[in-house]
Amino acid sequence: MLGICCFNQGSYPFLKLLKPTDCYCIFVENHSLWGDKEGLMNIKEIQDEIVNEFSMFEDWMQRYEYMIELGKSLPLIEDEFKTDDNIIKGCQSKVWVHAELEDNKLVFTADSDAIITKGIIAILIRAFSNQKPLDIIDADTKFIDEIGLKEHLSPTRANGLVSMIKQIKLYAVAYQTQIN
């Protein structure tokens, strides 16, 4: 049986990870691979999309492979922003995150020196990039638990995940005060 993907916008880097004997049909109104640039999806909708994608995999090896693929297609931070000011404190690996305010929405870029960590920050950037700072501040991160990410990370990587979320929220607070 051939794999089938039906979609009207965007691309799915994880499709090559699915078993070729399975048949999948994915319908997406507005795919949010790197944040919702058109403003059509809110954070919760993007998080739900991520949860749905992770649920298509049978085991954590496939999920790790998917995170690695996401990390490979991450909008990379410019070299000029790879500074100590943009490095996430508390991560086992080096992770840089930069945010800019565009049309009252935060746009994040990032990079990491480790492939799994790069995939983790890619998931977070996908959920929170191109969103209003106040929406990021108010957003919960239950989707991380729903996909089972925290429980499948080493304690140091789990601490790094918490630090990444904290930094994204701190950027949102800082830019929200500029808007007010």
N, C-alpha and C positions, 0 to 999 in steps of 0.2 A: 504494500500500500504506500502511496506517495504522501509526503507531508503537504498540507495545504495551508496557505495563509491568506486570509482575506483581510485587507485593510485599505483604508482610503487615504491615509496620510502617515508619514513617518516610516521608520524602519525598525526592525527588531533584531539586534545582533545576537540574541539568544537562540533564535530558531535553529541555527546549525547545531546546537547542543542537544536538541530533542531527538529521540530515537526515530530513525527513518521508517520504522514499522508503524509508528503512531500517526494518526491523522488529527490535525489541529486546525481549527478555524477561529481566527481572532478578528473580532470586529471592533474597530476603534474609531470614535468620532474625532478625537483630537489627541494624538499621541504626544506625550510630554517628555521625550527623551532627555532634554536638558532644560527643563522648566517650561512653563507655558508662556511663550513669547507673545502670543496673541491675546492673552488675558482671558481665555475661555474656560480654563480649569482652575479651581481653587486648590489649596494645599491638600485638603482631605481627598479630593478626587484623584489627585496625582498619587497620593499615598495608597489609596485603594487600588489604583492601577498597578503599582509596584507589588502590592500583596498578591494580586491576581496573577501577575507574571511569575512570582516565586512559587505560587501554588502549583504551577504546571510541571515543576520538576519533582522527580521521584525521590531524590536523595540529596544530601548536602554536598556531595562532590559536584553534582550538576549545578547547584546554586553557587558554589565557589567559582566554578568556571564562568557562570553568568556574571558574577561580580567582577571577575578579571576582564571579561569582555567590556563591561560598562566602564571600567577604569581605563581601558585602552582608548575609548572614544570620548573621554572626559574633556571638556573645554579647559585647556591648560592655562595656567597662570603665566603671565608674561615674566620673563627672567628678571625684569626690574622690580617685580613684587615678591620675588623669592628672597625675602629678607627675614631677619630675626623677629621683626615686628609682626610678620604674617605667619610665623610658624606656630603650630598648635602645641601648647605646653601640655605634657602629660601623655603624649603618644610615644609608643615604643619606636616607631619609625618617624622619619621627617615628613611632616605634612604641612603644606603651605596653603592658606586660604586667603583670598582677596575678594573684597566686595566693593561695588560701585553702585551709586544710585542713578538710575536712568528712568525718567518719566515716573518718578515716585515709587519705583520698584527696585529691589535689590537684585543685582546680577552678580553671581558668584563664579569665580574661577579657582582652580586648585591644582595641586600636584602632590605626589608622594614618591618616595624612593622605594616603596614596597608595593607589590602588585595587589595584594589583598587589601591593604590600607587604601590604595588608590581606588579600588572598587567600593569600599565603604564610603569614602568621601563622595564618590560619584553618585551613590544612592541619595545621600543627603542633599547634594547640590541639585539633583533632579527634583527632589521634593520641594525645595525652598527657593530656588533661583527664579527670578522674574515674578516675585511676589512682593506685596507691600510689606514694609517693615512691621507694622502693627499686626498684620496677619501672621507673620513669622513668630512674633512675640507670643501671640495667643495660641499658636498651633501646638497640639500635643505630638508626641512621638511614639504613640502606641503601635504604629505600623512596624516599628523595629521589633517589638515583641511578637507581633502577629506573624512576621516572616521567620521568627526564631533566630534572628541574627545574634543577639547578645549571648544566648545560651550556647552558641557554637563558636564563640571567640575565646581565645585565651584571656585570662584575667587582665593582662596588660593591654591587649587589644580592646577589650571591653571598656577599660578605663579611657583609652584613646577615643573610642566612639563617643563616650560621654563628654569628653573634652571638645570634640568636634562640634557636637550639638550646642554645647555651651558657647563656643566661639561664634557660631552662626547666629545664635540668639543675641549675643553681645553686639555683633555688627548691627543687627536689627534695632536694638535699643539705641545705639549711637546715632544711626541715621534717622530714627524716628524723632529724636530730640532736635535734629536739624530741620525736619519738616515742620515741627510745631513752632 
